[in-house]
Amino acid sequence: MSFSTGPGPRDGLVSSGALGYHHYRVGLGHVGSYQASAMPFMSSSIVVPAYGDDPIEIVFPGITKFVTVTNMATGTNGVGIGLTHSASGETERADSRKLRIGFSSHGTQGISRLSGLGVGHPVNNAPSSAPNYYFILHPGESYTAEWRVSSVFLNGDRHPIPNTDALGTTASVVAGITQIHASALTGRLKNWSGSVGVG
């Protein structure tokens, strides 16, 4: 365990005022914060921007213990499109209201320059080859993971039919919030942004 004189990503003593007294603030490495019951966070009927628009950021009041995201799209706008492939003549199910989930704006949009291939690698200088630092939920799907984050980014995905306007969707987010202050993931560590896998 390390100690510091200001808020940050680690456990530490935080100075408070001119009197010089201190109080203890837990940080990202505080195991007990992830073992204890979490404070609930819920948000439903989130209007998610369509592909091509900026993602929406869902900001949590503290560092999370777990996060559950659900694509709330249902009905014919979500599930009922069939694509016919000329080569095979077969019809394949395709969803027009898919949901992207990521941890940075650039990563969720698929425009991050961080390829993980090293500085100077050609991919790092080719926006068309930018990696996709997001995953996709189809209408009605839900995903839960033990993520230690301060926010998530939501965005619609490309429309499955070429040259067709993209559609947004709606989502719900449920999270368990630890006692770790959100400032543990600010500044250069803002929600792990700038790292490979986040963007």
C-alpha positions as CSV (number, residue, x, y, z in Angstrom):
1,M,0.0,0.0,0.0
2,S,1.3,3.4,-0.9
3,F,0.5,6.8,0.4
4,S,0.2,10.2,-1.4
5,T,-0.6,13.8,-0.6
6,G,-3.5,14.1,-3.0
7,P,-6.3,12.2,-4.6
8,G,-5.2,9.7,-7.2
9,P,-5.4,6.1,-8.4
10,R,-3.9,4.6,-5.3
11,D,-4.8,4.3,-1.6
12,G,-3.5,7.3,0.3
13,L,-3.7,10.1,2.8
14,V,-5.4,13.2,1.4
15,S,-4.5,16.6,2.9
16,S,-7.5,18.7,4.0
17,G,-7.1,22.4,4.6
18,A,-4.6,24.6,6.3
19,L,-4.9,22.8,9.6
20,G,-2.8,20.0,8.2
21,Y,-5.1,17.1,9.2
22,H,-5.5,14.2,6.9
23,H,-8.2,11.6,6.1
24,Y,-7.7,8.2,4.4
25,R,-9.1,7.7,0.9
26,V,-9.3,4.3,-0.7
27,G,-8.1,3.9,-4.2
28,L,-8.2,1.5,-7.2
29,G,-6.1,-1.1,-5.4
30,H,-8.3,-1.3,-2.3
31,V,-9.5,-5.0,-2.3
32,G,-12.1,-4.5,0.4
33,S,-14.0,-2.0,-1.8
34,Y,-14.7,-4.8,-4.3
35,Q,-15.6,-7.4,-1.7
36,A,-18.2,-5.3,0.0
37,S,-21.8,-4.8,-1.2
38,A,-22.0,-2.1,-3.9
39,M,-24.2,1.0,-4.0
40,P,-26.8,0.6,-6.8
41,F,-26.8,2.6,-10.0
42,M,-29.6,2.2,-12.6
43,S,-30.5,4.1,-15.7
44,S,-33.0,2.9,-18.3
45,S,-34.5,4.2,-21.5
46,I,-31.2,5.7,-22.5
47,V,-31.5,7.2,-26.0
48,V,-28.4,6.0,-27.8
49,P,-27.1,8.1,-30.8
50,A,-27.0,6.5,-34.2
51,Y,-23.8,5.4,-35.9
52,G,-22.0,8.5,-37.1
53,D,-23.0,10.7,-34.2
54,D,-20.9,11.1,-31.0
55,P,-21.4,8.3,-28.4
56,I,-23.3,9.1,-25.2
57,E,-21.2,8.8,-22.0
58,I,-22.8,7.3,-18.9
59,V,-20.9,8.7,-16.0
60,F,-20.9,6.8,-12.7
61,P,-20.8,8.5,-9.3
62,G,-17.8,6.3,-8.3
63,I,-15.6,3.5,-9.5
64,T,-17.7,0.4,-10.4
65,K,-17.6,-3.1,-9.1
66,F,-19.7,-4.5,-12.0
67,V,-21.6,-3.1,-15.0
68,T,-24.6,-4.6,-16.9
69,V,-25.6,-3.1,-20.2
70,T,-28.8,-4.2,-22.1
71,N,-29.9,-3.3,-25.7
72,M,-33.6,-2.5,-25.2
73,A,-34.5,-2.5,-28.8
74,T,-37.4,-4.8,-29.7
75,G,-39.9,-5.4,-32.5
76,T,-39.6,-5.0,-36.3
77,N,-37.1,-2.2,-36.1
78,G,-34.7,-4.3,-34.1
79,V,-34.9,-7.9,-35.3
80,G,-36.9,-8.3,-38.4
81,I,-34.6,-7.5,-41.3
82,G,-33.6,-10.3,-43.7
83,L,-30.7,-9.8,-46.1
84,T,-30.5,-11.8,-49.3
85,H,-27.0,-12.6,-50.5
86,S,-26.8,-12.8,-54.3
87,A,-24.0,-15.3,-54.2
88,S,-25.8,-17.9,-52.1
89,G,-29.4,-16.8,-52.4
90,E,-29.8,-17.4,-48.7
91,T,-31.5,-15.0,-46.3
92,E,-29.6,-14.0,-43.2
93,R,-31.0,-12.4,-40.0
94,A,-29.6,-8.9,-39.5
95,D,-30.3,-6.4,-36.8
96,S,-30.7,-2.7,-37.6
97,R,-30.5,-1.5,-34.0
98,K,-27.2,-2.9,-32.7
99,L,-25.5,-1.3,-29.7
100,R,-21.8,-0.6,-29.3
101,I,-20.3,-0.4,-25.9
102,G,-16.8,0.9,-25.2
103,F,-14.8,2.9,-22.7
104,S,-13.7,5.9,-24.7
105,S,-15.3,8.0,-27.4
106,H,-12.7,7.2,-30.0
107,G,-12.6,3.5,-29.1
108,T,-16.4,3.2,-29.4
109,Q,-16.5,5.0,-32.7
110,G,-13.7,2.8,-34.0
111,I,-11.4,5.7,-34.8
112,S,-8.7,5.2,-32.2
113,R,-5.1,5.3,-33.4
114,L,-3.9,2.9,-30.7
115,S,-3.3,-0.4,-32.4
116,G,-1.0,-2.0,-29.9
117,L,1.5,-2.6,-32.7
118,G,4.0,0.0,-31.5
119,V,4.9,3.6,-32.4
120,G,5.6,4.0,-36.0
121,H,3.7,0.9,-37.2
122,P,1.8,1.7,-40.4
123,V,-1.6,0.8,-38.8
124,N,-1.1,3.6,-36.3
125,N,-1.1,6.2,-39.1
126,A,-4.0,4.7,-41.1
127,P,-7.4,5.8,-39.8
128,S,-9.1,3.4,-42.1
129,S,-7.3,0.6,-40.2
130,A,-8.2,1.8,-36.8
131,P,-9.0,-1.0,-34.3
132,N,-12.5,-1.5,-32.9
133,Y,-12.3,-1.0,-29.2
134,Y,-15.9,-1.9,-28.5
135,F,-18.3,-4.8,-28.5
136,I,-21.8,-5.2,-29.9
137,L,-25.1,-6.2,-28.3
138,H,-28.0,-7.2,-30.6
139,P,-31.5,-6.2,-29.7
140,G,-32.6,-7.9,-26.5
141,E,-29.1,-8.9,-25.5
142,S,-27.5,-8.1,-22.2
143,Y,-23.9,-8.3,-20.9
144,T,-22.5,-8.2,-17.3
145,A,-18.8,-7.8,-16.4
146,E,-16.7,-6.9,-13.4
147,W,-15.3,-3.7,-14.9
148,R,-13.4,-1.1,-12.8
149,V,-14.4,2.0,-14.6
150,S,-15.9,5.5,-14.1
151,S,-18.0,5.6,-17.2
152,V,-19.1,3.7,-20.3
153,F,-19.8,4.9,-23.9
154,L,-22.8,3.8,-25.9
155,N,-23.3,4.2,-29.7
156,G,-25.4,2.7,-32.5
157,D,-23.7,0.5,-35.0
158,R,-23.7,0.6,-38.8
159,H,-26.9,-0.3,-40.6
160,P,-26.6,-3.9,-42.0
161,I,-28.0,-2.7,-45.4
162,P,-25.3,-0.7,-47.4
163,N,-26.1,2.9,-48.1
164,T,-29.0,2.9,-45.5
165,D,-29.2,5.5,-42.8
166,A,-28.0,4.2,-39.4
167,L,-30.4,3.8,-36.6
168,G,-30.0,4.5,-32.9
169,T,-31.3,2.3,-30.1
170,T,-32.2,2.5,-26.5
171,A,-30.3,0.9,-23.6
172,S,-30.3,0.4,-19.9
173,V,-27.3,0.4,-17.6
174,V,-27.1,-1.2,-14.1
175,A,-23.9,-0.9,-12.0
176,G,-22.6,-1.5,-8.6
177,I,-20.6,1.4,-7.3
178,T,-17.7,1.0,-4.8
179,Q,-16.7,3.5,-2.2
180,I,-13.7,4.5,-4.4
181,H,-14.0,8.1,-5.6
182,A,-14.4,8.7,-9.3
183,S,-11.3,10.9,-9.2
184,A,-9.2,7.8,-9.1
185,L,-9.7,7.6,-12.8
186,T,-9.3,11.2,-14.0
187,G,-6.5,13.1,-15.6
188,R,-4.1,10.8,-17.5
189,L,-5.9,7.8,-16.3
190,K,-9.4,9.0,-17.3
191,N,-11.4,5.8,-17.5
192,W,-8.2,4.0,-18.9
193,S,-8.4,6.1,-22.1
194,G,-5.3,6.2,-24.2
195,S,-4.5,2.6,-23.5
196,V,-4.7,-0.3,-26.0
197,G,-8.1,-2.0,-25.7
198,V,-9.8,1.2,-24.7
199,G,-8.7,3.8,-27.2
